[in-house]
Amino acid sequence: MPATTLDLRDLPPAQRHQEVHAAFEALDDGETLEIVNDHDPRPLYLEFRADVEAFDAENYECTEEQPGKYVAKLPKRR
């Protein structure tokens, strides 16, 4: 179950990655950040996989719940 849900759809695009990184850093080990976005967050996934050591890329999930609503789960390693 996600510890934190962050809806990015109302944030300006230039602020989104910064907000996600801050929320992810605030998680405890083993928790998950769930983000809601208006487009596929694949670039964010690639950024996290390359740059964030605590990111558990193997357990990342993303679903398109409806057009314009993507929900991604970014787990933090234990």
Backbone atoms as SQL, in Angstrom:
CREATE TABLE atoms (id INTEGER PRIMARY KEY, chain TEXT, resi INTEGER, resn TEXT, atom TEXT, x REAL, y REAL, z REAL);
INSERT INTO atoms VALUES
  (1, 'A', 1, 'MET', 'N', 0.845, -1.189, 0.000),
  (2, 'A', 1, 'MET', 'CA', 0.000, 0.000, 0.000),
  (3, 'A', 1, 'MET', 'C', 0.887, 1.247, 0.000),
  (4, 'A', 2, 'PRO', 'N', 0.582, 2.207, -0.863),
  (5, 'A', 2, 'PRO', 'CA', 1.413, 3.401, -0.927),
  (6, 'A', 2, 'PRO', 'C', 1.389, 4.188, 0.371),
  (7, 'A', 3, 'ALA', 'N', 2.521, 4.719, 0.731),
  (8, 'A', 3, 'ALA', 'CA', 2.616, 5.576, 1.910),
  (9, 'A', 3, 'ALA', 'C', 2.175, 6.990, 1.557),
  (10, 'A', 4, 'THR', 'N', 2.417, 7.371, 0.319),
  (11, 'A', 4, 'THR', 'CA', 2.146, 8.739, -0.118),
  (12, 'A', 4, 'THR', 'C', 1.602, 8.709, -1.542),
  (13, 'A', 5, 'THR', 'N', 0.573, 9.494, -1.804),
  (14, 'A', 5, 'THR', 'CA', 0.070, 9.674, -3.165),
  (15, 'A', 5, 'THR', 'C', 0.258, 11.132, -3.534),
  (16, 'A', 6, 'LEU', 'N', 0.810, 11.346, -4.718),
  (17, 'A', 6, 'LEU', 'CA', 1.097, 12.688, -5.204),
  (18, 'A', 6, 'LEU', 'C', 0.439, 12.857, -6.570),
  (19, 'A', 7, 'ASP', 'N', -0.538, 13.763, -6.659),
  (20, 'A', 7, 'ASP', 'CA', -1.220, 14.031, -7.924),
  (21, 'A', 7, 'ASP', 'C', -0.501, 15.192, -8.603),
  (22, 'A', 8, 'LEU', 'N', 0.125, 14.901, -9.717),
  (23, 'A', 8, 'LEU', 'CA', 0.939, 15.888, -10.423),
  (24, 'A', 8, 'LEU', 'C', 0.176, 16.670, -11.484),
  (25, 'A', 9, 'ARG', 'N', -1.036, 16.275, -11.758),
  (26, 'A', 9, 'ARG', 'CA', -1.751, 16.827, -12.915),
  (27, 'A', 9, 'ARG', 'C', -1.985, 18.330, -12.835),
  (28, 'A', 10, 'ASP', 'N', -2.052, 18.894, -11.644),
  (29, 'A', 10, 'ASP', 'CA', -2.285, 20.338, -11.526),
  (30, 'A', 10, 'ASP', 'C', -1.004, 21.144, -11.367),
  (31, 'A', 11, 'LEU', 'N', 0.123, 20.466, -11.290),
  (32, 'A', 11, 'LEU', 'CA', 1.408, 21.161, -11.157),
  (33, 'A', 11, 'LEU', 'C', 1.961, 21.525, -12.532),
  (34, 'A', 12, 'PRO', 'N', 2.643, 22.657, -12.642),
  (35, 'A', 12, 'PRO', 'CA', 3.318, 22.976, -13.898),
  (36, 'A', 12, 'PRO', 'C', 4.372, 21.899, -14.197),
  (37, 'A', 13, 'PRO', 'N', 4.515, 21.502, -15.459),
  (38, 'A', 13, 'PRO', 'CA', 5.473, 20.451, -15.802),
  (39, 'A', 13, 'PRO', 'C', 6.883, 20.694, -15.261),
  (40, 'A', 14, 'ALA', 'N', 7.324, 21.928, -15.205),
  (41, 'A', 14, 'ALA', 'CA', 8.680, 22.230, -14.737),
  (42, 'A', 14, 'ALA', 'C', 8.889, 21.896, -13.260),
  (43, 'A', 15, 'GLN', 'N', 7.820, 21.751, -12.500),
  (44, 'A', 15, 'GLN', 'CA', 7.929, 21.472, -11.067),
  (45, 'A', 15, 'GLN', 'C', 7.736, 19.998, -10.721),
  (46, 'A', 16, 'ARG', 'N', 7.270, 19.208, -11.641),
  (47, 'A', 16, 'ARG', 'CA', 6.854, 17.839, -11.325),
  (48, 'A', 16, 'ARG', 'C', 7.990, 16.950, -10.847),
  (49, 'A', 17, 'HIS', 'N', 9.082, 16.885, -11.568),
  (50, 'A', 17, 'HIS', 'CA', 10.168, 15.981, -11.169),
  (51, 'A', 17, 'HIS', 'C', 10.735, 16.385, -9.810),
  (52, 'A', 18, 'GLN', 'N', 10.852, 17.668, -9.574),
  (53, 'A', 18, 'GLN', 'CA', 11.345, 18.167, -8.283),
  (54, 'A', 18, 'GLN', 'C', 10.432, 17.704, -7.151),
  (55, 'A', 19, 'GLU', 'N', 9.131, 17.797, -7.323),
  (56, 'A', 19, 'GLU', 'CA', 8.170, 17.373, -6.302),
  (57, 'A', 19, 'GLU', 'C', 8.249, 15.864, -6.064),
  (58, 'A', 20, 'VAL', 'N', 8.390, 15.101, -7.134),
  (59, 'A', 20, 'VAL', 'CA', 8.469, 13.643, -7.001),
  (60, 'A', 20, 'VAL', 'C', 9.740, 13.253, -6.251),
  (61, 'A', 21, 'HIS', 'N', 10.846, 13.852, -6.599),
  (62, 'A', 21, 'HIS', 'CA', 12.111, 13.537, -5.915),
  (63, 'A', 21, 'HIS', 'C', 12.018, 13.876, -4.421),
  (64, 'A', 22, 'ALA', 'N', 11.443, 15.013, -4.088),
  (65, 'A', 22, 'ALA', 'CA', 11.320, 15.406, -2.682),
  (66, 'A', 22, 'ALA', 'C', 10.417, 14.439, -1.916),
  (67, 'A', 23, 'ALA', 'N', 9.297, 14.062, -2.514),
  (68, 'A', 23, 'ALA', 'CA', 8.380, 13.134, -1.850),
  (69, 'A', 23, 'ALA', 'C', 9.015, 11.757, -1.698),
  (70, 'A', 24, 'PHE', 'N', 9.755, 11.315, -2.698),
  (71, 'A', 24, 'PHE', 'CA', 10.411, 10.006, -2.630),
  (72, 'A', 24, 'PHE', 'C', 11.472, 10.003, -1.533),
  (73, 'A', 25, 'GLU', 'N', 12.242, 11.065, -1.443),
  (74, 'A', 25, 'GLU', 'CA', 13.279, 11.153, -0.414),
  (75, 'A', 25, 'GLU', 'C', 12.686, 11.122, 0.986),
  (76, 'A', 26, 'ALA', 'N', 11.469, 11.633, 1.152),
  (77, 'A', 26, 'ALA', 'CA', 10.824, 11.675, 2.468),
  (78, 'A', 26, 'ALA', 'C', 10.290, 10.315, 2.917),
  (79, 'A', 27, 'LEU', 'N', 10.207, 9.355, 1.992),
  (80, 'A', 27, 'LEU', 'CA', 9.716, 8.024, 2.338),
  (81, 'A', 27, 'LEU', 'C', 10.710, 7.278, 3.212),
  (82, 'A', 28, 'ASP', 'N', 10.190, 6.390, 4.024),
  (83, 'A', 28, 'ASP', 'CA', 11.037, 5.439, 4.735),
  (84, 'A', 28, 'ASP', 'C', 11.373, 4.289, 3.796),
  (85, 'A', 29, 'ASP', 'N', 12.457, 3.588, 4.080),
  (86, 'A', 29, 'ASP', 'CA', 12.821, 2.418, 3.283),
  (87, 'A', 29, 'ASP', 'C', 11.656, 1.431, 3.275),
  (88, 'A', 30, 'GLY', 'N', 11.371, 0.866, 2.104),
  (89, 'A', 30, 'GLY', 'CA', 10.299, -0.108, 1.960),
  (90, 'A', 30, 'GLY', 'C', 8.940, 0.489, 1.641),
  (91, 'A', 31, 'GLU', 'N', 8.814, 1.817, 1.700),
  (92, 'A', 31, 'GLU', 'CA', 7.548, 2.460, 1.358),
  (93, 'A', 31, 'GLU', 'C', 7.490, 2.736, -0.140),
  (94, 'A', 32, 'THR', 'N', 6.300, 3.097, -0.610),
  (95, 'A', 32, 'THR', 'CA', 6.071, 3.346, -2.029),
  (96, 'A', 32, 'THR', 'C', 5.445, 4.713, -2.229),
  (97, 'A', 33, 'LEU', 'N', 5.924, 5.417, -3.231),
  (98, 'A', 33, 'LEU', 'CA', 5.315, 6.676, -3.649),
  (99, 'A', 33, 'LEU', 'C', 4.427, 6.372, -4.844),
  (100, 'A', 34, 'GLU', 'N', 3.160, 6.738, -4.752),
  (101, 'A', 34, 'GLU', 'CA', 2.231, 6.591, -5.864),
  (102, 'A', 34, 'GLU', 'C', 2.039, 7.965, -6.480),
  (103, 'A', 35, 'ILE', 'N', 2.249, 8.062, -7.774),
  (104, 'A', 35, 'ILE', 'CA', 2.027, 9.335, -8.461),
  (105, 'A', 35, 'ILE', 'C', 0.898, 9.185, -9.468),
  (106, 'A', 36, 'VAL', 'N', 0.157, 10.263, -9.629),
  (107, 'A', 36, 'VAL', 'CA', -0.901, 10.344, -10.628),
  (108, 'A', 36, 'VAL', 'C', -0.455, 11.414, -11.614),
  (109, 'A', 37, 'ASN', 'N', -0.458, 11.060, -12.894),
  (110, 'A', 37, 'ASN', 'CA', 0.088, 11.955, -13.915),
  (111, 'A', 37, 'ASN', 'C', -0.843, 11.986, -15.120),
  (112, 'A', 38, 'ASP', 'N', -0.707, 13.011, -15.954),
  (113, 'A', 38, 'ASP', 'CA', -1.550, 13.137, -17.143),
  (114, 'A', 38, 'ASP', 'C', -0.925, 12.502, -18.385),
  (115, 'A', 39, 'HIS', 'N', 0.259, 11.927, -18.234),
  (116, 'A', 39, 'HIS', 'CA', 0.912, 11.227, -19.339),
  (117, 'A', 39, 'HIS', 'C', 1.778, 10.108, -18.757),
  (118, 'A', 40, 'ASP', 'N', 2.199, 9.208, -19.603),
  (119, 'A', 40, 'ASP', 'CA', 3.038, 8.090, -19.171),
  (120, 'A', 40, 'ASP', 'C', 4.327, 8.648, -18.566),
  (121, 'A', 41, 'PRO', 'N', 4.619, 8.311, -17.306),
  (122, 'A', 41, 'PRO', 'CA', 5.800, 8.866, -16.650),
  (123, 'A', 41, 'PRO', 'C', 7.089, 8.093, -16.939),
  (124, 'A', 42, 'ARG', 'N', 7.193, 7.499, -18.106),
  (125, 'A', 42, 'ARG', 'CA', 8.386, 6.728, -18.454),
  (126, 'A', 42, 'ARG', 'C', 9.681, 7.534, -18.313),
  (127, 'A', 43, 'PRO', 'N', 9.735, 8.803, -18.751),
  (128, 'A', 43, 'PRO', 'CA', 10.979, 9.560, -18.559),
  (129, 'A', 43, 'PRO', 'C', 11.376, 9.673, -17.080),
  (130, 'A', 44, 'LEU', 'N', 10.395, 9.801, -16.199),
  (131, 'A', 44, 'LEU', 'CA', 10.677, 9.850, -14.773),
  (132, 'A', 44, 'LEU', 'C', 11.225, 8.508, -14.296),
  (133, 'A', 45, 'TYR', 'N', 10.614, 7.423, -14.766),
  (134, 'A', 45, 'TYR', 'CA', 11.109, 6.084, -14.426),
  (135, 'A', 45, 'TYR', 'C', 12.571, 5.931, -14.850),
  (136, 'A', 46, 'LEU', 'N', 12.902, 6.325, -16.062),
  (137, 'A', 46, 'LEU', 'CA', 14.273, 6.200, -16.559),
  (138, 'A', 46, 'LEU', 'C', 15.234, 7.061, -15.736),
  (139, 'A', 47, 'GLU', 'N', 14.796, 8.249, -15.361),
  (140, 'A', 47, 'GLU', 'CA', 15.610, 9.141, -14.529),
  (141, 'A', 47, 'GLU', 'C', 15.872, 8.498, -13.158),
  (142, 'A', 48, 'PHE', 'N', 14.817, 7.974, -12.535),
  (143, 'A', 48, 'PHE', 'CA', 14.974, 7.328, -11.232),
  (144, 'A', 48, 'PHE', 'C', 15.885, 6.105, -11.333),
  (145, 'A', 49, 'ARG', 'N', 15.683, 5.298, -12.359),
  (146, 'A', 49, 'ARG', 'CA', 16.489, 4.086, -12.529),
  (147, 'A', 49, 'ARG', 'C', 17.969, 4.427, -12.667),
  (148, 'A', 50, 'ALA', 'N', 18.266, 5.511, -13.343),
  (149, 'A', 50, 'ALA', 'CA', 19.657, 5.902, -13.576),
  (150, 'A', 50, 'ALA', 'C', 20.282, 6.640, -12.396),
  (151, 'A', 51, 'ASP', 'N', 19.484, 7.423, -11.672),
  (152, 'A', 51, 'ASP', 'CA', 20.064, 8.367, -10.713),
  (153, 'A', 51, 'ASP', 'C', 19.727, 8.147, -9.239),
  (154, 'A', 52, 'VAL', 'N', 18.716, 7.348, -8.937),
  (155, 'A', 52, 'VAL', 'CA', 18.262, 7.220, -7.548),
  (156, 'A', 52, 'VAL', 'C', 18.547, 5.799, -7.058),
  (157, 'A', 53, 'GLU', 'N', 19.595, 5.673, -6.276),
  (158, 'A', 53, 'GLU', 'CA', 20.035, 4.354, -5.809),
  (159, 'A', 53, 'GLU', 'C', 18.965, 3.632, -4.990),
  (160, 'A', 54, 'ALA', 'N', 18.161, 4.361, -4.239),
  (161, 'A', 54, 'ALA', 'CA', 17.144, 3.749, -3.376),
  (162, 'A', 54, 'ALA', 'C', 15.900, 3.293, -4.137),
  (163, 'A', 55, 'PHE', 'N', 15.793, 3.618, -5.422),
  (164, 'A', 55, 'PHE', 'CA', 14.629, 3.255, -6.229),
  (165, 'A', 55, 'PHE', 'C', 14.664, 1.772, -6.572),
  (166, 'A', 56, 'ASP', 'N', 13.577, 1.076, -6.282),
  (167, 'A', 56, 'ASP', 'CA', 13.433, -0.348, -6.581),
  (168, 'A', 56, 'ASP', 'C', 12.779, -0.496, -7.955),
  (169, 'A', 57, 'ALA', 'N', 13.574, -0.404, -8.999),
  (170, 'A', 57, 'ALA', 'CA', 13.059, -0.404, -10.371),
  (171, 'A', 57, 'ALA', 'C', 12.355, -1.704, -10.734),
  (172, 'A', 58, 'GLU', 'N', 12.755, -2.810, -10.152),
  (173, 'A', 58, 'GLU', 'CA', 12.141, -4.105, -10.477),
  (174, 'A', 58, 'GLU', 'C', 10.681, -4.178, -10.044),
  (175, 'A', 59, 'ASN', 'N', 10.299, -3.403, -9.054),
  (176, 'A', 59, 'ASN', 'CA', 8.919, -3.448, -8.568),
  (177, 'A', 59, 'ASN', 'C', 8.107, -2.212, -8.953),
  (178, 'A', 60, 'TYR', 'N', 8.627, -1.414, -9.881),
  (179, 'A', 60, 'TYR', 'CA', 7.899, -0.264, -10.417),
  (180, 'A', 60, 'TYR', 'C', 6.678, -0.764, -11.181),
  (181, 'A', 61, 'GLU', 'N', 5.566, -0.063, -11.027),
  (182, 'A', 61, 'GLU', 'CA', 4.348, -0.383, -11.767),
  (183, 'A', 61, 'GLU', 'C', 3.742, 0.909, -12.299),
  (184, 'A', 62, 'CYS', 'N', 3.139, 0.815, -13.476),
  (185, 'A', 62, 'CYS', 'CA', 2.427, 1.958, -14.033),
  (186, 'A', 62, 'CYS', 'C', 1.232, 1.444, -14.825),
  (187, 'A', 63, 'THR', 'N', 0.068, 2.052, -14.577),
  (188, 'A', 63, 'THR', 'CA', -1.128, 1.693, -15.326),
  (189, 'A', 63, 'THR', 'C', -1.809, 2.964, -15.821),
  (190, 'A', 64, 'GLU', 'N', -2.431, 2.844, -16.975),
  (191, 'A', 64, 'GLU', 'CA', -3.265, 3.939, -17.482),
  (192, 'A', 64, 'GLU', 'C', -4.692, 3.611, -17.058),
  (193, 'A', 65, 'GLU', 'N', -5.181, 4.294, -16.037),
  (194, 'A', 65, 'GLU', 'CA', -6.499, 4.003, -15.495),
  (195, 'A', 65, 'GLU', 'C', -7.614, 4.528, -16.377),
  (196, 'A', 66, 'GLN', 'N', -7.334, 5.591, -17.105),
  (197, 'A', 66, 'GLN', 'CA', -8.264, 6.181, -18.075),
  (198, 'A', 66, 'GLN', 'C', -7.441, 7.145, -18.906),
  (199, 'A', 67, 'PRO', 'N', -7.950, 7.597, -20.053),
  (200, 'A', 67, 'PRO', 'CA', -7.171, 8.552, -20.841),
  (201, 'A', 67, 'PRO', 'C', -6.817, 9.788, -20.001),
  (202, 'A', 68, 'GLY', 'N', -5.543, 10.103, -19.977),
  (203, 'A', 68, 'GLY', 'CA', -5.081, 11.268, -19.220),
  (204, 'A', 68, 'GLY', 'C', -4.895, 11.027, -17.739),
  (205, 'A', 69, 'LYS', 'N', -4.934, 9.751, -17.309),
  (206, 'A', 69, 'LYS', 'CA', -4.701, 9.439, -15.896),
  (207, 'A', 69, 'LYS', 'C', -3.844, 8.185, -15.790),
  (208, 'A', 70, 'TYR', 'N', -2.564, 8.422, -15.544),
  (209, 'A', 70, 'TYR', 'CA', -1.605, 7.342, -15.321),
  (210, 'A', 70, 'TYR', 'C', -1.277, 7.299, -13.837),
  (211, 'A', 71, 'VAL', 'N', -1.233, 6.098, -13.291),
  (212, 'A', 71, 'VAL', 'CA', -0.876, 5.911, -11.890),
  (213, 'A', 71, 'VAL', 'C', 0.365, 5.032, -11.843),
  (214, 'A', 72, 'ALA', 'N', 1.421, 5.564, -11.239),
  (215, 'A', 72, 'ALA', 'CA', 2.691, 4.836, -11.152),
  (216, 'A', 72, 'ALA', 'C', 3.068, 4.669, -9.687),
  (217, 'A', 73, 'LYS', 'N', 3.647, 3.513, -9.396),
  (218, 'A', 73, 'LYS', 'CA', 4.119, 3.213, -8.040),
  (219, 'A', 73, 'LYS', 'C', 5.634, 3.108, -8.069),
  (220, 'A', 74, 'LEU', 'N', 6.266, 3.977, -7.295),
  (221, 'A', 74, 'LEU', 'CA', 7.723, 4.029, -7.211),
  (222, 'A', 74, 'LEU', 'C', 8.143, 3.538, -5.833),
  (223, 'A', 75, 'PRO', 'N', 8.547, 2.281, -5.727),
  (224, 'A', 75, 'PRO', 'CA', 8.937, 1.743, -4.426),
  (225, 'A', 75, 'PRO', 'C', 10.361, 2.106, -4.040),
  (226, 'A', 76, 'LYS', 'N', 10.563, 2.259, -2.753),
  (227, 'A', 76, 'LYS', 'CA', 11.884, 2.547, -2.207),
  (228, 'A', 76, 'LYS', 'C', 12.432, 1.251, -1.591),
  (229, 'A', 77, 'ARG', 'N', 13.678, 0.955, -1.907),
  (230, 'A', 77, 'ARG', 'CA', 14.299, -0.278, -1.393),
  (231, 'A', 77, 'ARG', 'C', 14.276, -0.308, 0.121),
  (232, 'A', 78, 'ARG', 'N', 14.250, -1.507, 0.639),
  (233, 'A', 78, 'ARG', 'CA', 14.341, -1.724, 2.098),
  (234, 'A', 78, 'ARG', 'C', 15.765, -1.628, 2.529);
